[in-house]
């Protein structure tokens, strides 16, 4: 997934633009959290391909 996703802006009259802005901010925050978690896991030496089984 890319950091900048293309979101079709349709139905601008029916819905307030603030909702789209809130969704984009939430997605950006989630992406930052996941990036930080990924960095923590990789620094701990536990990549997605490695597992203690």
MMTF fields as JSON, N, C-alpha, C and O atoms, coordinates in Angstrom:
{
  "mmtfVersion": "1.0.0",
  "mmtfProducer": "UNKNOWN",
  "numBonds": 211,
  "numAtoms": 212,
  "numGroups": 53,
  "numChains": 1,
  "numModels": 1,
  "chainsPerModel": [1],
  "groupsPerChain": [53],
  "chainIdList": ["A"],
  "bondAtomList": [4, 2, 8, 6, 12, 10, 16, 14, 20, 18, 24, 22, 28, 26, 32, 30, 36, 34, 40, 38, 44, 42, 48, 46, 52, 50, 56, 54, 60, 58, 64, 62, 68, 66, 72, 70, 76, 74, 80, 78, 84, 82, 88, 86, 92, 90, 96, 94, 100, 98, 104, 102, 108, 106, 112, 110, 116, 114, 120, 118, 124, 122, 128, 126, 132, 130, 136, 134, 140, 138, 144, 142, 148, 146, 152, 150, 156, 154, 160, 158, 164, 162, 168, 166, 172, 170, 176, 174, 180, 178, 184, 182, 188, 186, 192, 190, 196, 194, 200, 198, 204, 202, 208, 206],
  "bondOrderList": [1, 1, 1, 1, 1, 1, 1, 1, 1, 1, 1, 1, 1, 1, 1, 1, 1, 1, 1, 1, 1, 1, 1, 1, 1, 1, 1, 1, 1, 1, 1, 1, 1, 1, 1, 1, 1, 1, 1, 1, 1, 1, 1, 1, 1, 1, 1, 1, 1, 1, 1, 1],
  "groupList": [{"groupName": "UNK", "atomNameList": ["N", "CA", "C", "O"], "elementList": ["N", "C", "C", "O"], "formalChargeList": [0, 0, 0, 0], "bondAtomList": [1, 0, 2, 1, 3, 2], "bondOrderList": [1, 1, 2], "singleLetterCode": "X", "chemCompType": "L-PEPTIDE LINKING"}],
  "groupTypeList": [0, 0, 0, 0, 0, 0, 0, 0, 0, 0, 0, 0, 0, 0, 0, 0, 0, 0, 0, 0, 0, 0, 0, 0, 0, 0, 0, 0, 0, 0, 0, 0, 0, 0, 0, 0, 0, 0, 0, 0, 0, 0, 0, 0, 0, 0, 0, 0, 0, 0, 0, 0, 0],
  "groupIdList": [1, 2, 3, 4, 5, 6, 7, 8, 9, 10, 11, 12, 13, 14, 15, 16, 17, 18, 19, 20, 21, 22, 23, 24, 25, 26, 27, 28, 29, 30, 31, 32, 33, 34, 35, 36, 37, 38, 39, 40, 41, 42, 43, 44, 45, 46, 47, 48, 49, 50, 51, 52, 53],
  "secStructList": [7, 7, 1, 1, 7, 7, 7, 7, 7, 7, 7, 6, 6, 6, 1, 7, 2, 2, 2, 2, 2, 2, 2, 2, 2, 2, 2, 2, 2, 2, 2, 2, 2, 2, 2, 2, 2, 2, 2, 2, 2, 2, 2, 6, 6, 7, 7, 6, 6, 7, 7, 7, 7],
  "xCoordList": [0.849, 0.0, 0.887, 1.901, 0.513, 1.285, 0.788, -0.347, 1.674, 1.289, 0.22, -0.671, 0.305, -0.691, -1.643, -1.297, -2.822, -3.806, -4.75, -5.078, -5.177, -6.091, -7.511, -7.967, -8.198, -9.58, -10.474, -10.347, -11.384, -12.287, -13.192, -13.879, -13.191, -14.015, -15.318, -15.4, -16.323, -17.62, -18.686, -18.479, -19.803, -20.875, -20.52, -20.91, -19.781, -19.352, -20.52, -20.424, -21.617, -22.767, -23.503, -24.012, -23.553, -24.327, -23.595, -24.227, -22.271, -21.508, -20.579, -20.044, -20.386, -19.456, -18.021, -17.656, -17.209, -15.818, -15.038, -14.004, -15.513, -14.816, -14.689, -13.72, -15.642, -15.593, -14.414, -13.7, -14.206, -13.073, -11.761, -10.82, -11.7, -10.49, -10.209, -9.063, -11.26, -11.09, -10.595, -9.725, -11.137, -10.717, -9.246, -8.496, -8.837, -7.445, -6.511, -5.433, -6.924, -6.093, -5.993, -4.92, -7.106, -7.081, -6.2, -5.453, -6.293, -5.465, -3.986, -3.141, -3.671, -2.281, -1.756, -0.619, -2.591, -2.182, -1.989, -1.038, -2.902, -2.78, -1.523, -0.819, -1.237, -0.041, 1.214, 2.158, 1.231, 2.381, 2.545, 3.661, 1.432, 1.488, 2.007, 2.833, 1.525, 1.965, 3.436, 4.156, 3.883, 5.29, 6.17, 7.229, 5.73, 6.492, 6.523, 7.559, 5.396, 5.329, 6.239, 6.943, 6.23, 7.087, 8.553, 9.34, 8.926, 10.308, 10.696, 11.802, 9.778, 10.053, 10.256, 11.177, 9.402, 9.512, 10.802, 11.452, 11.168, 12.393, 13.616, 14.584, 13.603, 14.74, 14.86, 15.949, 13.744, 13.765, 14.187, 14.351, 14.363, 14.814, 13.692, 13.947, 12.461, 11.322, 10.572, 9.581, 11.059, 10.386, 9.156, 8.949, 8.327, 7.11, 7.406, 6.545, 8.638, 8.972, 9.561, 9.601, 10.011, 10.585, 9.531, 8.777, 9.489, 8.54, 9.155, 9.882, 8.853, 9.322, 8.262, 7.263, 8.471, 7.447, 7.994, 7.276],
  "yCoordList": [-1.189, 0.0, 1.242, 1.284, 2.231, 3.457, 4.429, 4.345, 5.36, 6.318, 7.267, 7.664, 7.633, 8.528, 7.719, 7.308, 7.495, 6.732, 7.697, 8.76, 7.311, 8.168, 7.835, 6.703, 8.816, 8.643, 9.416, 10.635, 8.722, 9.455, 10.393, 9.972, 11.656, 12.64, 12.815, 13.581, 12.099, 12.198, 12.431, 12.117, 12.97, 13.24, 14.349, 14.312, 15.343, 16.448, 17.261, 17.89, 17.253, 18.05, 17.376, 18.047, 16.057, 15.337, 15.201, 15.163, 15.128, 14.901, 16.082, 16.67, 16.429, 17.517, 17.104, 15.946, 18.04, 17.73, 17.385, 16.721, 17.82, 17.55, 16.07, 15.645, 15.276, 13.833, 13.215, 12.384, 13.608, 13.095, 13.509, 12.719, 14.734, 15.218, 14.404, 14.046, 14.113, 13.313, 11.921, 11.389, 11.318, 9.975, 9.978, 9.068, 11.004, 11.08, 11.236, 10.641, 12.037, 12.223, 10.931, 10.586, 10.213, 8.946, 7.918, 7.181, 7.878, 6.933, 7.29, 6.4, 8.572, 9.001, 8.612, 8.16, 8.791, 8.429, 6.917, 6.452, 6.149, 4.699, 4.254, 3.36, 4.872, 4.528, 4.804, 4.014, 5.921, 6.256, 5.244, 4.833, 4.849, 3.866, 2.527, 1.89, 2.1, 0.83, 0.889, -0.1, 2.028, 2.171, 2.078, 1.452, 2.698, 2.639, 1.211, 0.751, 0.517, -0.87, -1.744, -2.604, -1.532, -2.303, -2.077, -3.024, -0.835, -0.523, -1.204, -1.728, -1.188, -1.838, -3.339, -3.917, -3.965, -5.404, -5.762, -6.755, -4.962, -5.25, -5.033, -5.785, -4.03, -3.785, -4.897, -5.159, -5.543, -6.66, -7.95, -8.982, -7.894, -9.074, -10.045, -11.222, -9.574, -10.454, -9.905, -9.189, -10.248, -9.827, -10.662, -11.633, -10.34, -11.103, -12.512, -13.388, -12.745, -14.073, -14.965, -16.185, -14.372, -15.153, -15.386, -14.48, -16.603, -16.881, -17.923, -18.811, -17.801, -18.784, -19.865, -19.69, -20.965, -21.97, -23.215, -24.209],
  "zCoordList": [0.0, 0.0, 0.0, 0.697, -0.765, -0.806, 0.25, 0.719, 0.612, 1.644, 1.138, 1.889, -0.141, -0.719, -1.576, -2.684, -1.07, -1.832, -2.527, -2.0, -3.71, -4.453, -4.05, -4.211, -3.531, -3.101, -4.052, -4.166, -4.742, -5.642, -4.86, -3.93, -5.238, -4.532, -5.292, -6.252, -4.848, -5.497, -4.435, -3.263, -4.837, -3.886, -2.929, -1.762, -3.407, -2.546, -2.027, -0.973, -2.755, -2.318, -1.16, -0.263, -1.19, -0.184, 1.143, 2.199, 1.098, 2.325, 2.584, 1.644, 3.841, 4.158, 3.877, 4.079, 3.413, 3.11, 4.364, 4.286, 5.512, 6.762, 7.041, 7.67, 6.588, 6.828, 6.091, 6.652, 4.847, 4.077, 4.727, 4.793, 5.202, 5.865, 7.132, 7.401, 7.907, 9.124, 8.781, 9.47, 7.723, 7.321, 6.914, 7.268, 6.169, 5.745, 6.937, 6.969, 7.92, 9.112, 9.907, 10.402, 10.032, 10.754, 10.047, 10.69, 8.722, 7.965, 8.104, 8.196, 8.121, 8.278, 9.661, 9.796, 10.683, 12.041, 12.154, 12.783, 11.536, 11.567, 10.847, 11.315, 9.713, 8.956, 9.772, 9.746, 10.496, 11.333, 12.465, 12.782, 13.068, 14.148, 13.639, 14.292, 12.478, 11.915, 11.514, 11.657, 11.017, 10.652, 11.898, 11.871, 12.98, 14.225, 14.771, 15.25, 14.698, 15.16, 14.312, 14.84, 13.003, 12.109, 12.445, 12.457, 12.717, 13.071, 14.388, 14.524, 15.35, 16.631, 16.45, 17.026, 15.657, 15.442, 14.71, 15.039, 13.728, 12.982, 13.853, 13.74, 14.719, 15.598, 16.641, 17.153, 16.95, 17.892, 17.197, 17.848, 15.879, 15.162, 14.843, 14.585, 14.857, 14.558, 13.361, 13.504, 12.18, 10.966, 10.737, 11.464, 9.767, 9.488, 8.995, 9.072, 8.481, 7.961, 9.053, 8.9, 10.136, 11.228, 12.303, 12.659, 12.808, 13.895, 14.811, 14.367, 16.093, 17.052, 17.165, 17.864, 16.489, 16.516, 17.053, 17.162]
}
